[in-house]
Structure formats: C-alpha cells, structure tokens
C-alpha cells in the first residue's frame, strides 16, 4: 500500500505520516525543503519523540521516502500511484500545491486507478470546500465530473500539539520531531469515496461539523486564550501561563462556554465535552513540549477572524443564549497582541477598528461592546485577577449593569 503525505513538516512527520507508516503504508512525503527531502530519501526513516513531564519515548518511523514538490512530474507520479493521500502544508500554502495535485489526478485517471481520498489536515474552516474550489478551477467540466465521482476530500481535526522544534528537542538528530502522546485523528466519515481505509488511531465521525467546531472553538480557542493571557503576564510558555490559577480559571470557563454552546447546537454529550476540557487543561501543562505563547498566539489577525476561534466561538455562544464573558476576555487580549504586533497605539479607537475590519463586528454589537470593555480595563492596568472577577460579574448579570 502506498500513501502520499504532502508536507514534511511538524504535523506531516510528527503525526499524519507516522500514522500512515505505522498502518502499513509506504509513505512518500512531498515537500520543497531539500534537506528534509534528501534525509528521507537517504535514510528511509526518521525519529518521533513522545514527550511528557514524566520523560520521553523515541519511535522510529520507517518505510518512508520523499520527492521534492518542485519536481512536478515526480510529485504527480506519486499522487497518481498512491492509495491514500494527506495534506499538512498550512492553509496559506494550499494554493501552491494544487497544480501538482491536479497533474497527479490527471495521470491517475489516465491509468484507470480507483478513487482517491485526500485527508486534509489544515487548521482551516471548511478546508474541504476551499481545496475543492481551488482544484476545480484548474479542471475542465468533464474532469470536474470525474473529480466529484472519484475524489474524496476528507476534513480532519488535528488535536495533537506539536511545538516549534528547537535544537535541544532535536537532540543531535535533525529529523527528530517532538510531540505529545495524544494521537487520535477524527475525520469526516461521510466524505470518503469507496471504502474507508484502516489507519491507526483514525476515527471516522459524522456529522463532522461538530468535531471541527469542537477543535476550533474549544481546543484552539482555549489554547489561544491561554497564550494571550500569558502575553499579558509577560510569560514565555503555555505551561507557565496555565499554571497561574486565575488564567486556568479563565481558560477553563471560556472552554466551558463553547462546550455548552456546542452541546446546545449539536446535542453532543456535555459530560464528554467536560472530560475533553479537563484533558486539554492537563495537556497544556506539558512543560516538556516547550510550547510558547508566541507560537500559540501567532497570527492574531486569523485567530480574530469572524468565524475563527475567538470570535466564532463567542458568536456561537450568543446564538445559543450563552453570554461569552470569558471568551470575550481572551478576544480582548488578542486585540492587544494584534495592535502590538502591528505597531499601532493601544487605543480604544484602534481596538474598535480591529474588531470592525478583522472580526467583522460593529460597534453597537453586544460582543464588540464586551470585548472593548475588557480592552479598556486592560489598558487601565487591570490585573488578570481583577479581570477574572469582572468576567464572573458579567457572567452573573449584564454588561450594562457592570458599566
């Protein structure tokens, strides 16, 4: 059995490629980083290190090789001949890999090969629709029909946390990837064409929209909130931030707001969501990962997007009759980070501009008013402990009463 893993970075090597290899596939990575490609071609193996506060475990991933994505013919050949494919290149890179995928599909169809399922491991809402639109734009009408019949674009929810790899983590082995032990891969059960392949730790689930929202609005939102609150405290690492009692309370309550909203919308078991939150809080304390507030809170413009983790989760809560008092606090801290990174003065006027232009909110909206209230409190020197008290009061009453 053959698999193509498009993207040989931290998620590609540290999670998806490893699952495919351990499921019996010969994995061909496609990447443009020549040192990575060369090492995989020469060694046909690489190490993954599972790290925790108790120590680490090294596992060697075998039966792998690579081709350079700049070699369009080699990449297309690999795609044409594989049994399963996955992508983990980053949402902004997807458009650059589309020509090679299209070329591979055309070769595949010419060979009379069967259906191809592409597991999309990108941190992007509606990643399947985005990729489908990009691919179809380069296909003829007849090819689009064949595409719809034979290609499954399968969204995945990436729950494993993989930090930026330092030289210390590599420990003398440049291809080593350090990851947490958690390794389940929920995927969209209804998106597969043909039989669903047997892949270690892959969990097909339907309706998958619940899993996508759970990942983005509970895990990603809580993780980002922890990072932005850590920023306010001048902390470098996620484990340092979550160790602050007030931060832990705020992060936990923000995730609970999202969990309750998801429970109401999708009738998901609330007890299971609460257990998921407790698991996440424990995983955030993993000091061995060395995950930084800088990385987790990076690209605040995307994270403050109208449907992304901070604003999207808060809007879902409001739709379900839940006051997102704790989520809004995390969003206010994200606005601080955005203005700082863009070297703009920390003013209420600029904060409102961010919410309007980046988050699609209007000044009169309840959510915008709540975020701006917290923002002004932050600029007034409120401590995280004081913000925690304010969030509790807003949750128990209304914003107008607090003001």
QUIFEN-V678339 format. One record per residue. N is the residue number from 1. SS is DSSP state (helix for helix, strand for strand, loop for the rest). Layout:
N,SS + N,SS
This chain:
1,loop + 2,strand + 3,strand + 4,strand + 5,strand + 6,strand + 7,loop + 8,loop + 9,loop + 10,helix + 11,helix + 12,helix + 13,helix + 14,helix + 15,helix + 16,helix + 17,helix + 18,helix + 19,helix + 20,helix + 21,helix + 22,helix + 23,loop + 24,loop + 25,loop + 26,strand + 27,strand + 28,strand + 29,strand + 30,strand + 31,strand + 32,loop + 33,loop + 34,helix + 35,helix + 36,helix + 37,helix + 38,helix + 39,helix + 40,helix + 41,helix + 42,helix + 43,helix + 44,loop + 45,strand + 46,strand + 47,strand + 48,strand + 49,strand + 50,strand + 51,strand + 52,strand + 53,loop + 54,loop + 55,strand + 56,strand + 57,strand + 58,strand + 59,strand + 60,strand + 61,strand + 62,strand + 63,loop + 64,strand + 65,strand + 66,strand + 67,strand + 68,strand + 69,loop + 70,loop + 71,loop + 72,helix + 73,helix + 74,helix + 75,helix + 76,helix + 77,helix + 78,helix + 79,helix + 80,helix + 81,helix + 82,loop + 83,loop + 84,strand + 85,strand + 86,strand + 87,strand + 88,loop + 89,loop + 90,loop + 91,helix + 92,helix + 93,helix + 94,helix + 95,helix + 96,helix + 97,helix + 98,helix + 99,helix + 100,helix + 101,helix + 102,helix + 103,helix + 104,helix + 105,helix + 106,helix + 107,helix + 108,helix + 109,helix + 110,helix + 111,helix + 112,loop + 113,loop + 114,loop + 115,loop + 116,strand + 117,strand + 118,strand + 119,strand + 120,strand + 121,loop + 122,loop + 123,loop + 124,loop + 125,loop + 126,loop + 127,helix + 128,helix + 129,helix + 130,helix + 131,helix + 132,helix + 133,helix + 134,helix + 135,helix + 136,helix + 137,loop + 138,loop + 139,loop + 140,loop + 141,helix + 142,helix + 143,helix + 144,helix + 145,helix + 146,helix + 147,helix + 148,helix + 149,helix + 150,helix + 151,strand + 152,strand + 153,strand + 154,strand + 155,strand + 156,strand + 157,strand + 158,strand + 159,loop + 160,loop + 161,loop + 162,loop + 163,loop + 164,loop + 165,loop + 166,loop + 167,helix + 168,helix + 169,helix + 170,helix + 171,loop + 172,loop + 173,loop + 174,loop + 175,loop + 176,loop + 177,strand + 178,strand + 179,strand + 180,loop + 181,loop + 182,loop + 183,loop + 184,loop + 185,strand + 186,strand + 187,strand + 188,strand + 189,helix + 190,helix + 191,helix + 192,loop + 193,loop + 194,loop + 195,loop + 196,loop + 197,loop + 198,loop + 199,loop + 200,loop + 201,loop + 202,strand + 203,strand + 204,strand + 205,strand + 206,loop + 207,loop + 208,loop + 209,helix + 210,helix + 211,helix + 212,helix + 213,helix + 214,helix + 215,helix + 216,helix + 217,helix + 218,helix + 219,helix + 220,helix + 221,helix + 222,helix + 223,helix + 224,helix + 225,helix + 226,helix + 227,helix + 228,helix + 229,helix + 230,helix + 231,helix + 232,helix + 233,loop + 234,loop + 235,loop + 236,loop + 237,strand + 238,helix + 239,helix + 240,helix + 241,helix + 242,helix + 243,loop + 244,loop + 245,helix + 246,helix + 247,helix + 248,helix + 249,helix + 250,helix + 251,helix + 252,helix + 253,helix + 254,helix + 255,helix + 256,helix + 257,helix + 258,helix + 259,helix + 260,helix + 261,helix + 262,helix + 263,helix + 264,helix + 265,helix + 266,helix + 267,loop + 268,loop + 269,loop + 270,helix + 271,helix + 272,helix + 273,helix + 274,helix + 275,helix + 276,helix + 277,helix + 278,helix + 279,helix + 280,helix + 281,helix + 282,helix + 283,helix + 284,helix + 285,loop + 286,loop + 287,helix + 288,helix + 289,helix + 290,loop + 291,loop + 292,strand + 293,helix + 294,helix + 295,helix + 296,helix + 297,loop + 298,loop + 299,loop + 300,helix + 301,helix + 302,helix + 303,helix + 304,loop + 305,loop + 306,loop + 307,loop + 308,loop + 309,helix + 310,helix + 311,helix + 312,helix + 313,helix + 314,helix + 315,helix + 316,helix + 317,helix + 318,helix + 319,helix + 320,loop + 321,loop + 322,loop + 323,loop + 324,loop + 325,helix + 326,helix + 327,helix + 328,helix + 329,helix + 330,helix + 331,helix + 332,helix + 333,helix + 334,helix + 335,helix + 336,helix + 337,helix + 338,helix + 339,helix + 340,helix + 341,helix + 342,loop + 343,loop + 344,loop + 345,loop + 346,loop + 347,loop + 348,helix + 349,helix + 350,helix + 351,helix + 352,helix + 353,helix + 354,helix + 355,helix + 356,helix + 357,helix + 358,loop + 359,loop + 360,loop + 361,loop + 362,loop + 363,loop + 364,loop + 365,loop + 366,helix + 367,helix + 368,helix + 369,helix + 370,helix + 371,helix + 372,helix + 373,helix + 374,helix + 375,helix + 376,helix + 377,helix + 378,helix + 379,helix + 380,loop + 381,loop + 382,loop + 383,loop + 384,helix + 385,helix + 386,helix + 387,helix + 388,helix + 389,helix + 390,helix + 391,helix + 392,helix + 393,helix + 394,helix + 395,helix + 396,helix + 397,loop + 398,loop + 399,helix + 400,helix + 401,helix + 402,helix + 403,loop
